[in-house]
Amino acid sequence: MTTVTLPPGPSSPRFVQGAFALTTPFRGMRRMRARYGDAFTVNVPIFGRAVVISRSDEIKQLFTAGPDLVENLQPNLGRVLGSGSLFALTGEEHRKQRKLLVPPFHGRRLKAYEEIIEEETVRELASWPEDRPFATLPSMMRITLNAILRAVFGADGAELAELRELLPPWVSSGSRLAVMPIPQIDLGRWSPWGRFWMARRRYDAIVDRLIDKAAGEDLDERDDVLALLLQSRYDDGSPMSRDQIADQLLTLLTAGHETTATTLAWAVERLRRHPEVLSELVAEADAGGDALRQATIVEVQRTRPVIDLVGRHVKTDGFRLGRWTLPKGYTVLVGITLIHDDESLFPNARAFDPHRFLDAKPDLYEWIPFGGGARRCLGAAFATMEMNVVLRTLLRDLTLTPTTEPGERWHSRGIANAPAKGGRAVVRRRNSPPVPPATATVAGARS
């Protein structure tokens, strides 16, 4: 028999630990690390018995372990995105699907999407009010939704108008339901799950119509993801089924929408509280550069990660993970905020300082907003490019007014963690007449 070796942790009942995790998600994790060390064992609803780790060598070992040892975290978004979603697939099926989905989001394809993103950003920024505070998160949601819809489905049309209406509330409810028990009976419109499934059936019908339309077109002339998936083939020459295409497109739409928009809202929130960085970014954008802007995107994701936990499910008894030996059925959770706060990796870690990434790319086992290993976010390159284009356009067209207000608190939207006030901004068009600066807007950089 293999001897199980687990890190220490609280002994309180599962419901008590669950309540603690829900009411103090970030402070609670930090308190646990302060008390038990960089790894600890918890027992919480949904995940059950789990080990939380935050050391880069153990994270690397977890992310590089084979699917015979660990698999995707359970439960996951596959519960709401469909059985054909990358989140739901494991082993060889996951590898095969991921191989088909990589080409649309890399290389020259990314360049083709830049113009779409800039167009959507310019359109949305034109609606922003001047000289009064407003939440930017809804705007960022519209930009990223419209951009990913156009990248996935191509040109505008009646179906895309339907999806624009359907998807935002569907994503919002899905991110909350993803960690809730699935009922055995469909109560239709009388329950959250019933309404969720009704919207999913409506989505499937829209995608069916889009596939029918695409079948009558020259797909070689199209750059959108739907056209590429319709042309893609597995190693044995077989095409993806309609259900598989619908599930994967929904995965791309949801994963490439809310998290990117939320990070952009956090970027606005951070930059308004760090006027020196903001001033440097404006000067760099005017000069046509982007090094500091890219570093800023990395630092926003380090200090305000939208997803706080990623993990794996242990499939075999006696799984050795660094100092620990874990039994089958355990969950391993990677504390993203914990490792991003590690002073040994990021000196003065609580400070917002993009300059730390100007001359050094982040280590992908220490900076993990996109997860890691074979399940690292497929759209990481697309999301990074999109954030870069949106921020470039914002800095070029608008003046973002700094503030001395305290930083916005974290607010859970189910899966994603957003600024509680929506990343509030005060802006002016850069071609507008200048106004006298407020007396207390240029404060020192604050975390």
N, C-alpha and C positions, 0 to 999 in steps of 0.2 A: 504494500500500500504506500502511495506517495503521501508524505507529510505535508499538510496544508500550512502555509505560512502567510498570514495576512497582516497588514498594517493595523495599528490600533485605531479605535474609533469609539463613538458614543454607544452606550448600551441601552438607551431609552427606546421605548416601543416605536414601531414603524410609523404610526400615525403622528406621534410627537415629532419625530425627525422630519416627516413630510411637511408638517405645519411650519417647522423651523425653516426648512428649505424654501417654502413658498413665501413666507413673510419677510425673510432676510436673505435673499438669494446671493447677493455679492458679499455683504458684510459677514453673512453666515459662513461662506466658504473661507474667507480670510481668517475668521475666528477659529475655524476647524484646523486650518494649516498652522496657525499660531500655537494651538494647543497640542496637536498630534504630529506635526511635521509635514513634509512635502508629499506624503501619501497617507491616506486614512480610509477606513472602511465605514460605509453607511448602510442603512437599511431603510429605503424610502418607497412610497407607492410608485407604481408603474415599473420602475427598474428593479425593485427588490434589493437583494444584497449586492452591493457594488463597491468596488475599490476606486477611489479618486486618486489620480496621479498628476504630478506637475513637474517632473524632472525630465529634461530633454533626452537623456539616454534611454529612459524607460518608455518615453513617448515614441522615440524612433523604433525601439524594439516592437512596440505594439503595432505601429503603422506598417512595419515591414513584415510582420508575421503572416504566414500563409493562411488561405481560407480553410485549411484543415484544422487550424488551431483556433482562430478567431474569425468571426464574421460580423456583418453590420449590426450596429446597435439595435436592440429590440426593446419596445416598439419604435417604429420610425415613420417617416412621412409616406412610406409605401402604403400605409393603411388608408390614406386619403387620396393618394395620387394614382393608385391602381396597381394591380399585380404585375403589369409590364414595366412599371417605373424602375429606374436604376436603383432607387432606394429599396425597393422590394426584392430585387434580384440578388442572388448569391452565386458564388462559385463560377463555373464556366459560363452560365447564362449571363451573369453580370459582365464578364470579360467580353463576350460576343457583342452585347448591346453597346457597351462603352466604346468598343472599337469603331462601330458605325457612327457614333455621335461625336467623336473627336474632330473630324475634318471641318465641320461647319464653324467651329469656334477657334480656329487657329490659322496662322499664316495670312495669305492674301485675303481670305474671307473677312478677317477683322477689319482690314482697311476699307472694305466695301460697306461695312456697317457704320463707319465713322460719320459719314455725311448724314445718314438717317438720324443718328443721335444728336448731331448739332442742329439739324432742322427742328427736331422735337424740342430741344432746349430753348432755341430762339423763340419758338412759338409760345412756350410756357412762360418764359421770362417776360414776354411782352404783357402778360396779364398781372405781373407783380405790382402792388401799390408802392408808391414812393412815400418816404418819410413817416411811415407808421408801422408798428410791429405786426408781424403775421407769422404763422407757422409755415415752414417750407416743406415739411414732410408730405402733405397732400400733393404739392406740385412735383416733388421728386418722384412720388408714386406714379403720377400721370406721365412724366417723362420716361421713366424706365418701362412702364407698361406699354406705352405707344411704341417705344423703340424695340422692345423685344417682340411685340406683335408684328411689326413690320419686318424685323429680321427673320422671324420664324415663318410668317405666312406670305410675305411679299407685299404687293400694292394694297392700297385701301379698298374697302368694299363693304357691302351690307353686313357680311359675316363678321368683319373686324369691328364694326360698330356694336354688334351684339356682344362680342367678346369683351369690349371695353366696358360695357355695362355689367356683364355677368361676372367677370373675374375678380375685381377688387373685393366685393363682399364675400365671394367664395374663398379667396385666399385668406381673408381675415378669419372667417369661421373655421376653415381647415386647419390653420395654425394652432387654434385652440383645441379643436376636436382631436388632433393628432395624438394627444396624450390622455384622451378620455376613453373610457370603456365603450366598445361598440355594442349597441343594443341588439338583441336577438330578433326583435320584431320591428319592422318598418312602420312607423306611425305617420308617415307622410308629412304634410305641412305642419302637423301638431308637435313635432319634435325637431331640435336642431339638426340631428343626423338625417331625419327625413327630408328636411329642406335642403340639406347639403347634397343628398343623393339626387334629388330632383334637379338641382342645378347641374350636377355632373351629367345627367342624362341629356340635358339641354346642350351642354358643351359637346358631348359625343355627336349629337345630331349636326351641330355646326361644322365640326371637323369632317364629318362624312360628306357634307355638301362641298367643302373646300377641296377634298380629295377628288370628288367627282369632277369639279371644275378643272383641277390640275390635270386630270387624265386626258383632257382634250387640248392641252397646250404643249408647246415645245419646252420641255423641262430643262434642256441644255441652255436656254436663254435666261433662266432664272437663277438667282443667287440665294434665294431664301432656303431656310432649313427644311421646310416641308418638301420642296422639290428635290433636295439632296437625299432625304430619307426615302422618298418614293423611288429614287434611282439606286439606292444602296442595296447591296447584296451581302448575305452571310458567306462564310467560306465555302459552303456547299452550293452556292448560287441561288439560294431561295431568298425572296424578298421579305421585308417586314410585313406583318399583318396589319390591318386597319386598327385593331385594338392596341397593338404594340405602338404604332405610330401615335395614336391618340394619347396613350399614357406617357410616352416620352416627350411629346410636345407640351403636355400639361406640366411635366416635371421641369422642362426648360422655362416655361412661362412663369411658373411660380418661384422656382429657385433663382431665376434671373431677374426678378422684379422687386419683391419686397426687401430682400436683404441689401441690395445695391442702393435702393432709394433710402433706406434707413441709414446706411453709412454716409450717404451724401448729406442727410439732415444733420448727422453728428458732425460732419466736416464744417458745416455752417456754424453750428453751435460752438465748436472748438476755435475756429478762426476768429470769431467775433470777440473771444476772450483772450486772444493772443495777437494784438495789433501789429507787433513787430514782424511776426511771421506773415501776417496778412499783407503788410506793406511790401515785404520782399517778394511775395508771390505775384502781386500786381506788377511790380517792376519786371520780374522775370517773364510774365505772360506778355507784357508789352514788347519785350525784346525777342520774343519768339522761343524762349527756352521752356523746359519742363522738368528739369532735374529736381528742383525743390518741390514742385507740385507732385511728382511721383513719390518723393520721400514723405510728403505730407499725407498722401493717401495711405501709405504704409503705417504711418504713426497714428492716424485716426483709427485704423483697424486694430492697432496694438492697444491703444488706450481706451477705446470704446468698441470692443468686439460685439457685433450684433448677435452672434450665436455664442453662448458661453460654455457649452459642453458638446464634445463629440465623443464617440466611444465605440467599443466593440463588445461582442457577446462571446464568452469563452465556450468553445465547442468540445474541449477535451479535458479530461482530468489531469491534474498535475502540470498545468501550463505555467512555465517559469517566466516570470516577468521581472527582470532585475533582481531585487532582493526578495521577491515574493513568489510563492507557489500557490496558484489559484485553482479551485475546483471547477468542474464543468458546471455551466449554468450561471456562473457569476457574470456580472457586467463590469467592464472597466471604463471609467469615465475620465476623460482628459479635461482638467480644469483650465480652460483657455485664459481666463482672467488671471488665474494663479501664476501661470508661467509667464504671461505678459507683464506681470508685476514683479517678477523675480529680479532683485537688485544685483545678483551676480551676473545676470545676462544683460540687463538694461539699467545701468547706473542712474540713480535719481528717477526710478521707474514711474513714479506717479506724475512726473512733470511731462507736459506735452512739448516735445522737442523734435521736430522733423529732421533737424540737422544730423541727428544720430544715424540717419539712413542715407545721407548724401553720398558717402564714399563706401558704404558697405550694404550689400543686399542682405535681407534678413535670412537667417537660417530657418529652413522649412520645418524643423522639429522644435524650434523655439518660438516662432511666429506662425500661428496656425489658425487664422480666421477662416481659411478655406478647408480646414481639416487636413488630412494627409494620407499618404500611401495610395493604394489602388482605388480608394474612395474619396480622394481629394476632389473638391468641387470641379466638375467638368468645365464650367463656365468661368473659371477664375480669370483667365486672360481677357475674356469678353468684359467681365465686370470691371476689371482694372482699367481697360481702355475706355469703357463707358464713363467711369468716374472722372477720368482724366479729361475727357472731352467736355463733360458737363461743367466741371470746375473751370476749365480754360474759358469756356463761353461766358460763364457767370463773371469771372474776373475781367474779361474783356469788355463786357457790355454794361456792367453795373458797378457801383461803389457800395461795398458792404460796410455798414457802420459798426465800429467796435462798441463794446458795452463793458461796464464794470459789474453787471449783475452776476450773482453766483451761477456756477455751472448748472445746467439742467440735470435733474435726477434721472435715473434709469427707470423706464416703464416697460413692463413685460407685455408684449402683444401676442403671447402664446409661445411661438417659436423664437421670434426676434425680440431684441431689447432695443427700444427706441428712446430718444430724448422725450422727457415727460411733457414738455410744452411744444413738441413737434419741431424743434430746431428753429426757434423764432429768429427772424431777421428784420432789419431795417435797411432799406436800400434806396439809392438814387440812380437814375440813368447817368452814365458817364458823360453824356452830352448835355446834361441839365445844368443850369446855373449853379455855381458853388454856394453852399450855405456855411455860416460860421460854425466851427467845430464846437461840440459840446465840451464843457469844461472838464468832465471826468471820464472821457471815453478812452483815453490812451493810457491805460495802466500797464504795469509790468505783466509779463507772461504769468498766467496762473494755471494751476492744474485743475 
